[in-house]
Amino acid sequence: MPPSERLVAGLNEQVAREFAAAHQYVATGAFYDAQTYPQLAKFFYGQAGEEREHAMKIVNYLLESGGRLDLGQVPAPRGNFDDHVAPIQAALEQERENTVAIGRLFDTARETRDHASEVFLQWFVEEQVEEEAAMESLLKVAERVRDFPMMLEEFVARDGGNLGAARGPSVG
């Protein structure tokens, strides 16, 4: 049984949101590349790839579950920022908005008693915890070293792959 029309519409909106996030992260990476911050550029280009993967997970789920795929438009990303901290602030806001949207999708799956979609969306709920934690960590460091941007670049070079993971002791 395919997901409800309401959930299918929401999933299609989420596909567009994920591709828009990827587009924004490419623009952010390009901003850092132009400013000669290769580690920050690499980090955000990597985030773009993750967002595209998220979009494709939903595309595949819609196709496999019998839902209608309706790819919408992706708005132009923001490419200019006042300083090296502003793109990270924008990225955190983008992740927070995405968390709210994923939560709405999860609620819709639950309300429509669509257990398969609820299980599918659980991965996205957990992923958003990691995404927000990574951007929050990066923003804290960026704000702390605002006057010394190369320290941020060094931090990303050293710990970029572990952003969000270094929040406390591991369990299990």
HUWOCOR-V346159 format. One record per helix or strand. SS is the DSSP state (H for helix, E for strand). FROM is the first residue (numbers start at 0). TO is the last residue. If there is no record, write none. Layout:
BEGIN
ss & from & to
SS & FROM & TO
SS & FROM & TO
END
This chain:
BEGIN
ss & from & to
H & 4 & 33
H & 37 & 64
H & 85 & 110
H & 114 & 143
H & 148 & 161
END
